[in-house]
Structures are given as structure tokens and as C-alpha cells.
Amino acid sequence: MFPTYQVYVIENSAGRRYIGLSEDISLRLDQHNADVSKWTKGKGPWSLVWTSLAMPLSDARKLENKLKRQGRGSGFYTLTGLPRPQPS
């Protein structure tokens, strides 16, 4: 059986988000909060705000890239169902 992956979105207290994929999201979240990840180091603590269903790696990479291409546009919120941040 092939391993399955999930795409995830984490967020810090400043509202910054990071999109990634992993076989083990709880381990990966621990790594982000332990400053192991280059892109999230020193910007935590991070909390998990969204995960996809489990899927093969190729599908997970496609979804991760699709979410990242959406930026802060409406497509990201449509795909994840996350609420849009309110303007300050």
C-alpha cells in the first residue's frame, strides 16, 4: 500500500499562514513549532487551521501548489472553506 499525504494550513497569532503537505501532520506541526522548518522558524507558535483528505503524493502536491497559487484570493477560501480575515 502506498503512503497517503494530506495538505495542511497552519496559522500563527499574527494571522500569517503556511501551506504544506505531510504524511504525519501532527509530527509536522510539532516540527514547525520547534523551529525545525526554515520558512516558519521564529514565527510561531503555529496552529493547524485546515487539512485535506488523505491522497497520493502526486495529488497532494497538485493541491498544495494550487492553494499556494491562490495567494490571498477568493480561490484559497473557496477551496479550504476558511473564513476571510476581516480588514483592520
N, C-alpha and C positions, 0 to 999 in steps of 0.2 A: 504494500500500500504506500502511495506517495504521501509525503507530508503536506499538510494544509497550512495556509497562511491567512492572516487577517490584516486588513488595513486599519489603522487607528489614527485618531486625532487626540492630541493632548494639548492642554492649555495651562498657562501659568496665571498667577494672580494679576498680572498686568494685561491679561487678555491676549497675549501672544499665543499663536497656535503652531504646532508642529505636526506634520503628516508623515507617517511611516508605515512599515509593514513588518510583521514578525510571525514566527511560529508560536511564540510564547509571549503574549502581550504583558502579562504581569511581571515577568522577568525583565522585559524590555523597559517597562515603566520604572522599575527599580534602578535599572542602569541609567536612565535619563536623570533620575533624582539623585544618583550617586555621582553625577558629573562625568560619566564614562563617555557619553556621546558628545562629539565635537560641536555640533550645532546647538545643543541645548545646555551645554556646560555653563554654569554660573547664572542661569536664567530661571531656575526653578524656585520653589517646588512646582512640579507638574502634576496635573490630574487628568485622568482619562475621561474624555467627553463623548467619544463615539468610536464604535468598532463595526466593521463589516461582518458579513457572514464568512465562514471558512471557505477557502477556494484554493485551487492550484496556484503555484508561484507565478506563472505567466499571467494569469487573470488578476492576481493581487497587484503585480507591477503595473498592469494597464490601468487599474482603478486608482492606484496611488498617483500615477502620472496625470491621470485625468483630473483628480482633485487638485493637484498642485497647479495645473494649468488654469484652473478656475480662478485662482487668486482669491480676491475678496468679492468676486462677482456673485450674482444670484445662483449660478450653477452649483457652486460649492454647497450652498444652503439647501438647494433643491435635492441634491444627491445625498446629503447627510441628514437632512431634517433638523439640523441645529438652528437655533434662533439667531437672527442677525443681531449684532451688538447695537445698542442704542447710541446715537450720536451724543457727544458730551455737550 
